[in-house]
Amino acid sequence: MEDLVCHCFGYTAKDIEQDLAEHGRSTLIERIHATLKAGASQCATRHPKGR
């Protein structure tokens, strides 16, 4: 199993690299940023270090 880059969404570095290759930009990172901006992040509960 690959290490997660984003625990909230379960994204690995490979997921982000593939998304970037497919779309020419990372739509996954855009989704993460939109969720953070909306205040809907679950980082505090899902990230092992609570961040």
N, CA, C and O atoms as a Maestro MAE file, in Angstrom:
{
 s_m_m2io_version
 :::
 2.0.0
}

f_m_ct {
 s_m_title
 :::
 protein
 m_atom[204] {
  # First column is atom index #
  i_m_mmod_type
  r_m_x_coord
  r_m_y_coord
  r_m_z_coord
  i_m_residue_number
  s_m_chain_name
  s_m_pdb_residue_name
  s_m_pdb_atom_name
  i_m_atomic_number
  :::
  1 25 0.846 -1.190 0.000 1 A "MET " " N  " 7
  2 3 0.000 0.000 0.000 1 A "MET " " CA " 6
  3 2 0.884 1.243 0.000 1 A "MET " " C  " 6
  4 15 1.875 1.320 0.726 1 A "MET " " O  " 8
  5 25 0.509 2.202 -0.819 2 A "GLU " " N  " 7
  6 3 1.263 3.449 -0.908 2 A "GLU " " CA " 6
  7 2 0.911 4.371 0.249 2 A "GLU " " C  " 6
  8 15 -0.188 4.315 0.800 2 A "GLU " " O  " 8
  9 25 1.865 5.215 0.604 3 A "ASP " " N  " 7
  10 3 1.603 6.211 1.636 3 A "ASP " " CA " 6
  11 2 0.623 7.246 1.113 3 A "ASP " " C  " 6
  12 15 0.694 7.661 -0.044 3 A "ASP " " O  " 8
  13 25 -0.283 7.652 1.971 4 A "LEU " " N  " 7
  14 3 -1.261 8.660 1.598 4 A "LEU " " CA " 6
  15 2 -0.644 10.047 1.664 4 A "LEU " " C  " 6
  16 15 0.138 10.357 2.562 4 A "LEU " " O  " 8
  17 25 -1.012 10.872 0.697 5 A "VAL " " N  " 7
  18 3 -0.630 12.279 0.698 5 A "VAL " " CA " 6
  19 2 -1.739 13.066 1.383 5 A "VAL " " C  " 6
  20 15 -1.475 14.016 2.120 5 A "VAL " " O  " 8
  21 25 -2.972 12.665 1.134 6 A "CYS " " N  " 7
  22 3 -4.134 13.319 1.732 6 A "CYS " " CA " 6
  23 2 -4.998 12.258 2.405 6 A "CYS " " C  " 6
  24 15 -5.601 11.417 1.738 6 A "CYS " " O  " 8
  25 25 -5.049 12.307 3.707 7 A "HIS " " N  " 7
  26 3 -5.818 11.322 4.459 7 A "HIS " " CA " 6
  27 2 -7.326 11.559 4.347 7 A "HIS " " C  " 6
  28 15 -8.100 10.603 4.394 7 A "HIS " " O  " 8
  29 25 -7.748 12.801 4.202 8 A "CYS " " N  " 7
  30 3 -9.178 13.105 4.084 8 A "CYS " " CA " 6
  31 2 -9.798 12.432 2.860 8 A "CYS " " C  " 6
  32 15 -10.890 11.868 2.933 8 A "CYS " " O  " 8
  33 25 -9.088 12.501 1.741 9 A "PHE " " N  " 7
  34 3 -9.607 11.971 0.490 9 A "PHE " " CA " 6
  35 2 -9.012 10.627 0.108 9 A "PHE " " C  " 6
  36 15 -9.498 9.970 -0.813 9 A "PHE " " O  " 8
  37 25 -7.970 10.217 0.805 10 A "GLY " " N  " 7
  38 3 -7.328 8.943 0.499 10 A "GLY " " CA " 6
  39 2 -6.447 8.984 -0.733 10 A "GLY " " C  " 6
  40 15 -6.237 7.950 -1.368 10 A "GLY " " O  " 8
  41 25 -5.920 10.163 -1.094 11 A "TYR " " N  " 7
  42 3 -5.084 10.300 -2.282 11 A "TYR " " CA " 6
  43 2 -3.636 9.941 -1.980 11 A "TYR " " C  " 6
  44 15 -3.092 10.288 -0.932 11 A "TYR " " O  " 8
  45 25 -3.030 9.238 -2.929 12 A "THR " " N  " 7
  46 3 -1.601 8.939 -2.862 12 A "THR " " CA " 6
  47 2 -0.881 9.855 -3.854 12 A "THR " " C  " 6
  48 15 -1.519 10.514 -4.675 12 A "THR " " O  " 8
  49 25 0.433 9.892 -3.773 13 A "ALA " " N  " 7
  50 3 1.215 10.679 -4.729 13 A "ALA " " CA " 6
  51 2 0.949 10.176 -6.147 13 A "ALA " " C  " 6
  52 15 0.875 10.968 -7.087 13 A "ALA " " O  " 8
  53 25 0.806 8.871 -6.297 14 A "LYS " " N  " 7
  54 3 0.533 8.287 -7.619 14 A "LYS " " CA " 6
  55 2 -0.805 8.786 -8.173 14 A "LYS " " C  " 6
  56 15 -0.905 9.088 -9.362 14 A "LYS " " O  " 8
  57 25 -1.831 8.874 -7.322 15 A "ASP " " N  " 7
  58 3 -3.135 9.391 -7.752 15 A "ASP " " CA " 6
  59 2 -2.998 10.809 -8.303 15 A "ASP " " C  " 6
  60 15 -3.555 11.132 -9.352 15 A "ASP " " O  " 8
  61 25 -2.258 11.645 -7.591 16 A "ILE " " N  " 7
  62 3 -2.091 13.039 -7.994 16 A "ILE " " CA " 6
  63 2 -1.276 13.127 -9.279 16 A "ILE " " C  " 6
  64 15 -1.597 13.928 -10.157 16 A "ILE " " O  " 8
  65 25 -0.236 12.322 -9.402 17 A "GLU " " N  " 7
  66 3 0.573 12.296 -10.627 17 A "GLU " " CA " 6
  67 2 -0.264 11.863 -11.830 17 A "GLU " " C  " 6
  68 15 -0.150 12.453 -12.904 17 A "GLU " " O  " 8
  69 25 -1.098 10.846 -11.663 18 A "GLN " " N  " 7
  70 3 -1.949 10.370 -12.758 18 A "GLN " " CA " 6
  71 2 -2.978 11.430 -13.146 18 A "GLN " " C  " 6
  72 15 -3.244 11.635 -14.330 18 A "GLN " " O  " 8
  73 25 -3.552 12.096 -12.161 19 A "ASP " " N  " 7
  74 3 -4.527 13.151 -12.418 19 A "ASP " " CA " 6
  75 2 -3.876 14.289 -13.197 19 A "ASP " " C  " 6
  76 15 -4.463 14.816 -14.142 19 A "ASP " " O  " 8
  77 25 -2.674 14.661 -12.801 20 A "LEU " " N  " 7
  78 3 -1.925 15.715 -13.484 20 A "LEU " " CA " 6
  79 2 -1.642 15.321 -14.933 20 A "LEU " " C  " 6
  80 15 -1.791 16.142 -15.838 20 A "LEU " " O  " 8
  81 25 -1.239 14.081 -15.155 21 A "ALA " " N  " 7
  82 3 -0.956 13.603 -16.510 21 A "ALA " " CA " 6
  83 2 -2.217 13.590 -17.372 21 A "ALA " " C  " 6
  84 15 -2.160 13.912 -18.559 21 A "ALA " " O  " 8
  85 25 -3.345 13.223 -16.786 22 A "GLU " " N  " 7
  86 3 -4.614 13.149 -17.525 22 A "GLU " " CA " 6
  87 2 -5.181 14.513 -17.868 22 A "GLU " " C  " 6
  88 15 -5.675 14.718 -18.977 22 A "GLU " " O  " 8
  89 25 -5.115 15.449 -16.932 23 A "HIS " " N  " 7
  90 3 -5.804 16.727 -17.083 23 A "HIS " " CA " 6
  91 2 -4.894 17.923 -17.332 23 A "HIS " " C  " 6
  92 15 -5.376 19.019 -17.619 23 A "HIS " " O  " 8
  93 25 -3.596 17.723 -17.224 24 A "GLY " " N  " 7
  94 3 -2.675 18.839 -17.403 24 A "GLY " " CA " 6
  95 2 -2.595 19.734 -16.174 24 A "GLY " " C  " 6
  96 15 -1.842 20.708 -16.159 24 A "GLY " " O  " 8
  97 25 -3.353 19.412 -15.167 25 A "ARG " " N  " 7
  98 3 -3.349 20.090 -13.872 25 A "ARG " " CA " 6
  99 2 -3.915 19.085 -12.883 25 A "ARG " " C  " 6
  100 15 -4.492 18.077 -13.291 25 A "ARG " " O  " 8
  101 25 -3.762 19.336 -11.622 26 A "SER " " N  " 7
  102 3 -4.290 18.386 -10.648 26 A "SER " " CA " 6
  103 2 -5.678 18.802 -10.186 26 A "SER " " C  " 6
  104 15 -5.832 19.717 -9.377 26 A "SER " " O  " 8
  105 25 -6.675 18.122 -10.708 27 A "THR " " N  " 7
  106 3 -8.044 18.386 -10.262 27 A "THR " " CA " 6
  107 2 -8.245 17.880 -8.838 27 A "THR " " C  " 6
  108 15 -9.127 18.363 -8.128 27 A "THR " " O  " 8
  109 25 -7.436 16.911 -8.417 28 A "LEU " " N  " 7
  110 3 -7.538 16.401 -7.049 28 A "LEU " " CA " 6
  111 2 -7.097 17.468 -6.055 28 A "LEU " " C  " 6
  112 15 -7.742 17.663 -5.025 28 A "LEU " " O  " 8
  113 25 -6.006 18.156 -6.359 29 A "ILE " " N  " 7
  114 3 -5.539 19.240 -5.495 29 A "ILE " " CA " 6
  115 2 -6.580 20.358 -5.477 29 A "ILE " " C  " 6
  116 15 -6.830 20.953 -4.429 29 A "ILE " " O  " 8
  117 25 -7.185 20.646 -6.623 30 A "GLU " " N  " 7
  118 3 -8.239 21.663 -6.681 30 A "GLU " " CA " 6
  119 2 -9.404 21.270 -5.774 30 A "GLU " " C  " 6
  120 15 -9.969 22.118 -5.083 30 A "GLU " " O  " 8
  121 25 -9.761 19.988 -5.775 31 A "ARG " " N  " 7
  122 3 -10.848 19.502 -4.925 31 A "ARG " " CA " 6
  123 2 -10.488 19.657 -3.442 31 A "ARG " " C  " 6
  124 15 -11.320 20.064 -2.631 31 A "ARG " " O  " 8
  125 25 -9.248 19.331 -3.103 32 A "ILE " " N  " 7
  126 3 -8.789 19.484 -1.716 32 A "ILE " " CA " 6
  127 2 -8.881 20.953 -1.296 32 A "ILE " " C  " 6
  128 15 -9.400 21.258 -0.223 32 A "ILE " " O  " 8
  129 25 -8.381 21.861 -2.134 33 A "HIS " " N  " 7
  130 3 -8.399 23.288 -1.811 33 A "HIS " " CA " 6
  131 2 -9.827 23.803 -1.661 33 A "HIS " " C  " 6
  132 15 -10.108 24.586 -0.753 33 A "HIS " " O  " 8
  133 25 -10.728 23.377 -2.537 34 A "ALA " " N  " 7
  134 3 -12.125 23.813 -2.455 34 A "ALA " " CA " 6
  135 2 -12.768 23.337 -1.155 34 A "ALA " " C  " 6
  136 15 -13.532 24.072 -0.529 34 A "ALA " " O  " 8
  137 25 -12.462 22.124 -0.758 35 A "THR " " N  " 7
  138 3 -13.008 21.576 0.485 35 A "THR " " CA " 6
  139 2 -12.475 22.348 1.689 35 A "THR " " C  " 6
  140 15 -13.228 22.666 2.609 35 A "THR " " O  " 8
  141 25 -11.184 22.646 1.681 36 A "LEU " " N  " 7
  142 3 -10.589 23.427 2.770 36 A "LEU " " CA " 6
  143 2 -11.209 24.817 2.840 36 A "LEU " " C  " 6
  144 15 -11.522 25.310 3.924 36 A "LEU " " O  " 8
  145 25 -11.387 25.450 1.678 37 A "LYS " " N  " 7
  146 3 -11.964 26.794 1.620 37 A "LYS " " CA " 6
  147 2 -13.396 26.803 2.147 37 A "LYS " " C  " 6
  148 15 -13.827 27.772 2.772 37 A "LYS " " O  " 8
  149 25 -14.130 25.722 1.892 38 A "ALA " " N  " 7
  150 3 -15.520 25.622 2.347 38 A "ALA " " CA " 6
  151 2 -15.613 25.253 3.828 38 A "ALA " " C  " 6
  152 15 -16.703 25.226 4.398 38 A "ALA " " O  " 8
  153 25 -14.472 24.973 4.442 39 A "GLY " " N  " 7
  154 3 -14.464 24.605 5.858 39 A "GLY " " CA " 6
  155 2 -14.968 23.199 6.115 39 A "GLY " " C  " 6
  156 15 -15.394 22.883 7.226 39 A "GLY " " O  " 8
  157 25 -14.923 22.346 5.092 40 A "ALA " " N  " 7
  158 3 -15.461 20.992 5.215 40 A "ALA " " CA " 6
  159 2 -14.369 19.930 5.354 40 A "ALA " " C  " 6
  160 15 -14.629 18.743 5.158 40 A "ALA " " O  " 8
  161 25 -13.167 20.349 5.686 41 A "SER " " N  " 7
  162 3 -12.056 19.412 5.832 41 A "SER " " CA " 6
  163 2 -12.250 18.518 7.050 41 A "SER " " C  " 6
  164 15 -12.806 18.939 8.064 41 A "SER " " O  " 8
  165 25 -11.787 17.286 6.936 42 A "GLN " " N  " 7
  166 3 -11.829 16.361 8.068 42 A "GLN " " CA " 6
  167 2 -10.411 15.983 8.489 42 A "GLN " " C  " 6
  168 15 -10.180 14.910 9.047 42 A "GLN " " O  " 8
  169 25 -9.471 16.880 8.213 43 A "CYS " " N  " 7
  170 3 -8.061 16.610 8.527 43 A "CYS " " CA " 6
  171 2 -7.853 16.292 10.002 43 A "CYS " " C  " 6
  172 15 -7.098 15.382 10.344 43 A "CYS " " O  " 8
  173 25 -8.513 17.030 10.861 44 A "ALA " " N  " 7
  174 3 -8.307 16.844 12.304 44 A "ALA " " CA " 6
  175 2 -8.730 15.460 12.779 44 A "ALA " " C  " 6
  176 15 -8.185 14.950 13.758 44 A "ALA " " O  " 8
  177 25 -9.693 14.848 12.097 45 A "THR " " N  " 7
  178 3 -10.158 13.528 12.524 45 A "THR " " CA " 6
  179 2 -9.546 12.386 11.720 45 A "THR " " C  " 6
  180 15 -9.401 11.279 12.239 45 A "THR " " O  " 8
  181 25 -9.187 12.634 10.475 46 A "ARG " " N  " 7
  182 3 -8.674 11.552 9.628 46 A "ARG " " CA " 6
  183 2 -7.159 11.454 9.567 46 A "ARG " " C  " 6
  184 15 -6.619 10.369 9.347 46 A "ARG " " O  " 8
  185 25 -6.465 12.569 9.758 47 A "HIS " " N  " 7
  186 3 -5.001 12.546 9.682 47 A "HIS " " CA " 6
  187 2 -4.455 11.978 10.984 47 A "HIS " " C  " 6
  188 15 -4.883 12.386 12.064 47 A "HIS " " O  " 8
  189 25 -3.519 11.046 10.897 48 A "PRO " " N  " 7
  190 3 -2.987 10.414 12.106 48 A "PRO " " CA " 6
  191 2 -2.378 11.399 13.108 48 A "PRO " " C  " 6
  192 15 -2.353 11.128 14.309 48 A "PRO " " O  " 8
  193 25 -1.893 12.531 12.618 49 A "LYS " " N  " 7
  194 3 -1.310 13.533 13.514 49 A "LYS " " CA " 6
  195 2 -2.293 14.654 13.842 49 A "LYS " " C  " 6
  196 15 -1.925 15.628 14.499 49 A "LYS " " O  " 8
  197 25 -3.540 14.522 13.389 50 A "GLY " " N  " 7
  198 3 -4.578 15.497 13.699 50 A "GLY " " CA " 6
  199 2 -4.380 16.861 13.075 50 A "GLY " " C  " 6
  200 15 -4.694 17.881 13.688 50 A "GLY " " O  " 8
  201 25 -3.852 16.885 11.842 51 A "ARG " " N  " 7
  202 3 -3.680 18.171 11.173 51 A "ARG " " CA " 6
  203 2 -4.244 18.166 9.794 51 A "ARG " " C  " 6
  204 15 -4.179 19.177 9.096 51 A "ARG " " O  " 8
  :::
 }
 m_bond[203] {
  # First column is bond index #
  i_m_from
  i_m_to
  i_m_order
  :::
  1 1 2 1
  2 2 3 1
  3 3 4 2
  4 3 5 1
  5 5 6 1
  6 6 7 1
  7 7 8 2
  8 7 9 1
  9 9 10 1
  10 10 11 1
  11 11 12 2
  12 11 13 1
  13 13 14 1
  14 14 15 1
  15 15 16 2
  16 15 17 1
  17 17 18 1
  18 18 19 1
  19 19 20 2
  20 19 21 1
  21 21 22 1
  22 22 23 1
  23 23 24 2
  24 23 25 1
  25 25 26 1
  26 26 27 1
  27 27 28 2
  28 27 29 1
  29 29 30 1
  30 30 31 1
  31 31 32 2
  32 31 33 1
  33 33 34 1
  34 34 35 1
  35 35 36 2
  36 35 37 1
  37 37 38 1
  38 38 39 1
  39 39 40 2
  40 39 41 1
  41 41 42 1
  42 42 43 1
  43 43 44 2
  44 43 45 1
  45 45 46 1
  46 46 47 1
  47 47 48 2
  48 47 49 1
  49 49 50 1
  50 50 51 1
  51 51 52 2
  52 51 53 1
  53 53 54 1
  54 54 55 1
  55 55 56 2
  56 55 57 1
  57 57 58 1
  58 58 59 1
  59 59 60 2
  60 59 61 1
  61 61 62 1
  62 62 63 1
  63 63 64 2
  64 63 65 1
  65 65 66 1
  66 66 67 1
  67 67 68 2
  68 67 69 1
  69 69 70 1
  70 70 71 1
  71 71 72 2
  72 71 73 1
  73 73 74 1
  74 74 75 1
  75 75 76 2
  76 75 77 1
  77 77 78 1
  78 78 79 1
  79 79 80 2
  80 79 81 1
  81 81 82 1
  82 82 83 1
  83 83 84 2
  84 83 85 1
  85 85 86 1
  86 86 87 1
  87 87 88 2
  88 87 89 1
  89 89 90 1
  90 90 91 1
  91 91 92 2
  92 91 93 1
  93 93 94 1
  94 94 95 1
  95 95 96 2
  96 95 97 1
  97 97 98 1
  98 98 99 1
  99 99 100 2
  100 99 101 1
  101 101 102 1
  102 102 103 1
  103 103 104 2
  104 103 105 1
  105 105 106 1
  106 106 107 1
  107 107 108 2
  108 107 109 1
  109 109 110 1
  110 110 111 1
  111 111 112 2
  112 111 113 1
  113 113 114 1
  114 114 115 1
  115 115 116 2
  116 115 117 1
  117 117 118 1
  118 118 119 1
  119 119 120 2
  120 119 121 1
  121 121 122 1
  122 122 123 1
  123 123 124 2
  124 123 125 1
  125 125 126 1
  126 126 127 1
  127 127 128 2
  128 127 129 1
  129 129 130 1
  130 130 131 1
  131 131 132 2
  132 131 133 1
  133 133 134 1
  134 134 135 1
  135 135 136 2
  136 135 137 1
  137 137 138 1
  138 138 139 1
  139 139 140 2
  140 139 141 1
  141 141 142 1
  142 142 143 1
  143 143 144 2
  144 143 145 1
  145 145 146 1
  146 146 147 1
  147 147 148 2
  148 147 149 1
  149 149 150 1
  150 150 151 1
  151 151 152 2
  152 151 153 1
  153 153 154 1
  154 154 155 1
  155 155 156 2
  156 155 157 1
  157 157 158 1
  158 158 159 1
  159 159 160 2
  160 159 161 1
  161 161 162 1
  162 162 163 1
  163 163 164 2
  164 163 165 1
  165 165 166 1
  166 166 167 1
  167 167 168 2
  168 167 169 1
  169 169 170 1
  170 170 171 1
  171 171 172 2
  172 171 173 1
  173 173 174 1
  174 174 175 1
  175 175 176 2
  176 175 177 1
  177 177 178 1
  178 178 179 1
  179 179 180 2
  180 179 181 1
  181 181 182 1
  182 182 183 1
  183 183 184 2
  184 183 185 1
  185 185 186 1
  186 186 187 1
  187 187 188 2
  188 187 189 1
  189 189 190 1
  190 190 191 1
  191 191 192 2
  192 191 193 1
  193 193 194 1
  194 194 195 1
  195 195 196 2
  196 195 197 1
  197 197 198 1
  198 198 199 1
  199 199 200 2
  200 199 201 1
  201 201 202 1
  202 202 203 1
  203 203 204 2
  :::
 }
}
